[in-house]
Amino acid sequence: MNFLRLSELDLAGKRVFIRADFNVPFNTDGSLADDTRIRATLPAIRHCLDAGAAVMITSHLGRPAEGALTAADSLAPVAAALSALLGRPVPLIQGWTSGHFRVQPGEVVLLENCRGNVGEKADDPRLAARIARFIDIYVNDAFGTAHRKECTLHALALAAPVACAGPLMTAELDALGRALAQPARPLAAIVAGSKVSTKLTILESLADKVDVLVLGGGIANTFLAARGCEVGASLHEPDLLEAARRVERRLAERGGVVWLPEDVVIADRFAADADVRISDAERVPAGWMILDIGPKSRDSLAAVLARAGTIVWNGPVGVFEFDAFAAGTRCLAEAIAASPAYSIAGGGDTLAAIARFGVGERIDYISTGGGAFLEFLEGRELPAVAALRARARPASRRIEPVPQFEHEPEPS
């Protein structure tokens, strides 16, 4: 994938603007609940500081009203956390789009919640132009928000003198490119979830790419029903049976296959203490629901993944939150970890399963992108990535014209 990387640039004496993802969770008392996203951006920050750059960082936090930030919207707790992690003061700058603040080479400042800026959500090129006047290099290190077309993610990348990807963004794009653009074959994709409707575009996109499409959860139930199987009271979407058949035909035309369970774990109700049985996947009794894959299916799935060259994983194959229905997802996680294939995983439920079954260190790449990861699987070009691709050459000109505005920023 063609884009400029932060590691390729001379940063000495440059004013570097980093768009990070510090949309972190807080405890009820207002304290930081998890600083993982802050720690993840430290390599980019330290790289710039060590190179002698003047570093400016911003992020969104929540969904504040533009032009009306409240104390609850402030990045002040993030500034405090950054100060502690970096071992140096990180001042928080308010009203920063005018450029009326100073930051010297070797210093770092945090610019207040960018979603408070009027024009951020609208991807306003005039706002981008104002910011571009006081920076030399724009760095996007926020893959998790790359699917959003907002000013500090898209328009600013087009307006800045130079735009590049930070180490987090670079790692995500390299991993996704390896998994989907030039995969080792066979390419197996696991897509699971409650509804076909929420992932139909992903399934259609993958049908043109993968050799094996492994389905789980309510999605698998819909595909089973589309094959004429009796799924009892299992969650499925009867109005999408033809869509399921269309995906399966599309894959078959390329010589690929849809993997579905041959036996399933069923329950009389959705509860941890439900009555549980093993059933043939083709004949689930009326009133019973599929909540996991069965032992034969677990063995079959493990064999498929052992033969794969590349594995993309999005979603558990059972209700693994309940012990009675966790065996399938545990088997899936362990099979991916044991496979010689290059593996990439993403999505909230998937990350939870990886953590529960302790296979994180044996998955080649774990994406934290969430919505961006899913949109990439859909085959969409993410706005932030498209902007970086447009600025791939170090000497590329600004894509957007820079309109005049009333007050020039003070020199930094």
C-alpha positions in Angstrom: 0.0 0.0 0.0 1.5 3.3 -1.1 1.8 5.9 1.6 4.5 7.9 3.3 5.8 6.7 6.6 7.0 8.8 9.6 10.2 6.7 9.8 11.1 8.0 6.3 11.2 11.7 7.2 13.8 14.1 8.5 12.0 15.7 11.5 14.8 17.8 13.0 13.5 21.3 13.8 10.1 20.5 12.2 6.7 21.3 13.6 5.0 17.9 13.7 1.3 17.5 14.2 0.2 14.0 15.3 -3.5 13.0 15.1 -3.8 10.3 17.7 -6.7 8.2 19.1 -7.0 9.1 22.8 -10.7 8.4 23.0 -10.1 6.6 26.3 -12.6 5.3 28.9 -13.1 7.0 32.3 -14.2 5.8 35.7 -17.3 7.3 37.3 -15.0 9.6 39.4 -13.5 11.0 36.2 -10.2 9.2 36.5 -8.7 7.4 33.5 -9.9 3.8 33.4 -7.5 2.5 30.7 -4.4 4.2 29.2 -3.8 1.5 26.5 -4.5 3.9 23.6 -2.2 6.5 25.1 0.6 4.1 25.6 0.2 2.9 22.0 1.0 6.3 20.7 4.2 6.8 22.7 6.5 5.3 20.1 5.4 8.0 17.5 5.8 10.8 20.1 9.2 9.6 21.3 10.4 9.2 17.8 9.5 12.8 16.9 11.0 14.2 20.2 14.2 12.2 19.8 14.6 13.5 16.3 14.4 17.1 17.5 10.8 18.0 16.4 8.4 20.3 18.0 5.4 18.0 18.6 1.7 18.8 18.7 -0.8 16.1 19.4 -4.6 16.1 19.2 -7.4 13.6 19.5 -11.1 13.4 19.7 -12.8 12.4 22.9 -16.5 11.5 23.0 -19.0 13.5 21.0 -18.9 17.1 22.2 -20.9 19.9 20.7 -18.6 21.9 18.3 -17.7 25.3 19.8 -19.1 24.3 23.2 -16.6 22.1 25.0 -17.4 21.3 28.6 -15.0 20.0 31.3 -16.2 16.5 30.7 -15.0 16.8 27.1 -11.5 18.0 28.0 -8.3 16.1 27.3 -6.9 17.4 30.5 -6.7 13.8 32.1 -4.9 12.6 29.0 -2.4 15.5 29.3 -1.7 14.4 32.8 -1.3 10.8 31.8 1.0 11.7 28.9 3.1 13.9 31.3 3.6 10.9 33.6 4.4 8.5 30.8 6.8 10.7 29.1 8.4 12.1 32.2 8.0 15.7 31.0 5.3 18.4 31.1 2.7 18.2 28.4 0.8 21.5 28.4 -2.9 21.4 27.2 -3.5 24.1 24.7 -7.0 25.6 24.3 -8.3 27.5 21.2 -5.4 26.2 19.2 -6.6 26.4 15.7 -5.4 30.0 15.4 -1.9 28.8 15.9 -1.3 31.3 18.7 0.8 29.1 20.9 4.5 28.2 21.0 6.2 24.8 21.0 10.0 24.5 20.6 12.0 21.6 19.1 12.2 18.8 21.8 8.9 20.0 23.4 5.4 18.5 23.2 2.0 19.9 23.7 -1.5 18.4 23.6 -4.1 20.3 21.7 -7.6 20.2 23.2 -10.3 17.9 21.9 -10.4 18.4 18.1 -14.1 17.6 17.9 -14.8 20.8 19.8 -13.5 22.8 16.7 -16.2 24.2 14.5 -15.8 22.4 11.1 -14.2 19.2 12.4 -17.1 16.9 11.7 -17.8 18.6 8.4 -14.2 18.0 7.2 -14.0 21.8 6.6 -11.0 22.6 4.2 -10.9 26.2 5.7 -10.3 24.8 9.1 -7.7 22.5 7.7 -6.0 25.4 6.0 -5.7 27.4 9.2 -4.1 24.4 11.0 -1.8 23.6 8.0 -0.3 27.1 8.2 1.5 26.3 11.5 2.7 22.7 10.9 5.4 21.2 8.7 4.5 17.5 8.9 1.1 15.9 9.5 1.1 12.4 11.1 -2.0 10.1 11.3 -1.5 7.5 14.0 -5.2 6.9 14.6 -6.3 3.9 12.5 -9.3 3.3 14.7 -10.9 6.5 13.4 -9.6 6.2 9.8 -13.1 5.4 8.5 -14.3 8.9 9.5 -14.1 11.8 7.1 -13.3 14.6 9.6 -11.0 17.5 9.3 -8.0 16.3 11.4 -8.3 12.9 9.7 -8.9 13.8 6.1 -8.9 17.5 5.0 -5.8 18.3 7.1 -3.9 15.4 5.5 -4.6 17.0 2.1 -3.8 20.5 3.2 -0.6 19.9 5.2 2.8 20.5 3.6 3.7 16.8 4.1 1.4 14.0 5.3 2.5 10.6 6.6 1.4 7.5 8.6 2.7 7.0 12.1 3.8 3.6 13.4 0.4 2.5 14.6 -1.3 3.3 11.3 1.6 1.8 9.4 1.4 -1.5 11.3 -2.4 -1.7 10.7 -2.1 -1.0 6.9 0.8 -3.3 6.5 -1.0 -6.2 8.3 -4.2 -5.7 6.4 -2.4 -5.4 3.1 -0.6 -8.6 3.8 -3.8 -10.4 4.8 -6.1 -9.2 2.0 -4.1 -7.7 -0.8 -1.3 -10.3 -1.2 -2.3 -13.2 1.0 -0.6 -16.5 1.3 -3.1 -19.1 0.1 -5.5 -20.6 1.1 -7.0 -17.5 2.6 -9.6 -18.3 5.3 -11.8 -15.6 6.8 -13.9 -16.2 9.9 -17.0 -13.9 10.1 -19.4 -14.4 12.9 -22.0 -12.3 14.6 -25.7 -12.1 15.3 -27.0 -10.8 12.0 -26.2 -11.2 8.3 -27.7 -7.8 7.7 -24.9 -6.0 9.6 -22.2 -7.8 7.8 -23.7 -8.6 4.4 -21.3 -6.2 2.6 -18.3 -7.7 4.3 -19.5 -11.2 3.3 -20.0 -10.0 -0.3 -16.6 -8.4 -0.4 -14.8 -11.5 1.1 -16.6 -13.8 -1.4 -14.4 -12.2 -4.1 -11.2 -12.7 -2.1 -11.2 -15.8 0.2 -10.8 -19.5 -0.4 -12.7 -20.5 2.7 -15.4 -18.4 4.4 -16.0 -19.7 7.9 -19.3 -18.6 9.4 -20.5 -18.6 13.0 -23.3 -17.2 15.3 -26.6 -16.0 13.9 -24.9 -15.5 10.5 -24.2 -19.2 10.3 -27.8 -20.0 11.3 -29.1 -17.9 8.4 -26.8 -19.7 5.9 -27.9 -23.1 7.4 -31.5 -22.1 6.9 -30.7 -21.0 3.3 -29.5 -24.5 2.7 -32.8 -25.8 3.9 -31.7 -26.9 7.4 -34.2 -26.7 10.3 -32.7 -24.2 12.8 -35.5 -24.3 15.4 -35.7 -21.2 17.5 -32.1 -20.1 16.6 -31.5 -16.4 15.8 -31.5 -16.0 12.1 -32.9 -13.7 9.4 -35.5 -15.5 7.1 -35.7 -12.4 4.8 -32.0 -12.7 3.9 -31.9 -16.4 2.8 -31.5 -15.4 -0.8 -28.7 -13.0 0.0 -27.0 -15.9 1.8 -27.4 -18.2 -1.2 -26.0 -15.4 -3.4 -22.9 -15.1 -1.3 -22.4 -18.9 -1.4 -22.9 -19.0 -5.2 -20.4 -16.2 -5.7 -17.8 -18.0 -3.7 -18.4 -21.3 -5.4 -18.0 -19.7 -8.8 -14.4 -18.9 -7.8 -13.8 -22.3 -6.4 -14.1 -21.3 -2.8 -16.3 -22.8 -0.1 -18.5 -21.7 2.8 -17.7 -23.6 6.0 -20.7 -24.3 8.2 -21.0 -26.5 11.3 -22.2 -30.1 10.9 -23.2 -30.4 14.5 -24.1 -27.7 17.1 -24.6 -27.1 20.8 -28.2 -26.2 21.4 -30.1 -25.0 24.4 -33.8 -24.7 25.4 -33.2 -21.0 26.4 -30.6 -18.3 26.3 -29.1 -18.7 29.8 -26.0 -20.0 31.5 -27.9 -22.7 33.2 -30.0 -23.8 30.2 -30.6 -27.4 29.3 -27.9 -28.2 26.7 -27.6 -30.9 24.0 -25.6 -31.7 20.9 -27.7 -31.7 17.7 -27.1 -32.3 14.0 -26.9 -28.9 12.4 -29.5 -29.8 9.8 -32.2 -30.8 12.3 -32.5 -28.6 15.3 -35.6 -29.4 17.3 -38.4 -26.8 17.4 -38.0 -24.4 20.3 -34.3 -25.0 20.7 -31.6 -22.6 19.7 -28.0 -23.0 18.4 -25.5 -21.3 20.8 -22.2 -22.9 19.8 -20.6 -25.4 17.3 -20.4 -29.1 18.2 -17.4 -31.4 18.7 -17.3 -32.7 15.1 -17.4 -29.1 13.9 -14.6 -28.1 16.2 -12.4 -30.8 14.8 -13.4 -29.9 11.2 -12.7 -26.2 11.8 -9.3 -26.9 13.4 -8.3 -28.9 10.3 -9.3 -26.2 7.9 -7.3 -23.6 9.8 -4.3 -25.8 10.0 -4.1 -25.9 6.2 -4.6 -22.1 5.8 -1.9 -19.8 4.5 -3.6 -16.6 5.8 -6.4 -16.2 8.4 -8.6 -13.2 9.0 -10.7 -13.4 12.2 -13.8 -11.4 13.0 -16.2 -12.8 15.6 -16.7 -15.7 17.9 -18.6 -18.9 16.8 -20.6 -19.2 20.0 -21.9 -17.4 23.0 -18.5 -17.8 24.7 -19.5 -15.6 27.6 -21.3 -18.6 29.0 -19.0 -21.6 29.8 -21.5 -24.1 28.4 -21.1 -22.4 24.9 -17.5 -21.4 25.0 -15.8 -24.6 23.6 -16.3 -23.6 20.0 -14.7 -20.2 20.3 -11.9 -21.6 22.5 -11.2 -24.2 19.8 -11.2 -21.5 17.1 -8.8 -19.3 19.0 -6.4 -22.1 19.8 -6.6 -23.4 16.2 -5.7 -20.0 14.8 -2.9 -19.6 17.3 -1.5 -23.0 16.4 -1.8 -22.6 12.7 1.3 -21.8 10.6 -0.8 -19.3 8.7 -0.3 -15.5 9.0 -3.2 -14.4 11.2 -4.9 -11.1 11.8 -7.9 -10.5 14.1 -10.1 -7.6 14.9 -13.4 -6.5 16.3 -14.6 -6.0 19.9 -16.0 -9.5 20.6 -12.9 -11.0 18.9 -10.5 -9.1 21.1 -12.5 -10.2 24.2 -12.3 -13.8 23.1 -8.5 -13.5 22.5 -8.1 -12.1 26.0 -10.3 -14.8 27.6 -8.5 -17.7 25.9 -5.0 -16.2 26.3 -3.8 -16.5 22.6 -2.9 -12.9 22.0 0.8 -13.5 21.8 0.3 -16.2 19.1 -1.9 -14.1 16.8 0.4 -12.4 14.3 -1.5 -9.1 14.3 -4.4 -7.9 16.5 -6.2 -4.8 15.0 -7.6 -2.3 17.4 -9.4 -0.5 14.6 -13.0 -1.6 15.4 -15.2 0.1 12.8 -12.2 0.9 10.6 -11.2 -2.8 10.5 -14.7 -3.8 9.5 -14.9 -1.2 6.8 -11.6 -2.3 5.4 -12.9 -5.9 5.3 -15.9 -4.5 3.3 -13.5 -3.3 0.7 -14.1 0.4 1.3 -11.3 2.9 1.0 -11.1 4.6 4.3 -11.1 8.4 4.0 -8.0 8.9 6.2 -6.1 6.2 4.3 -7.2 7.7 0.9 -5.8 11.0 2.0 -2.4 9.5 2.9 -2.3 7.6 -0.4 -2.9 10.9 -2.2 0.1 12.4 -0.4 2.4 9.4 -0.9 5.4 11.4 -2.2 7.4 13.5 0.2 7.4 16.4 -2.3 3.7 16.1 -3.2 1.9 19.4 -3.2 -1.0 20.2 -1.0 -4.1 18.7 -2.6 -6.5 21.2 -1.2 -6.1 24.9 -2.0 -5.2 27.0 1.0 -7.7 29.9 1.4 -6.7 33.1 3.0 -7.9 33.8 6.5 -7.9 36.9 8.6 -5.2 36.3 11.2 -1.9 34.7 10.4 -0.7 32.4 13.2 2.2 33.6 15.3 5.5 31.8 14.5 6.2 28.9 16.8 
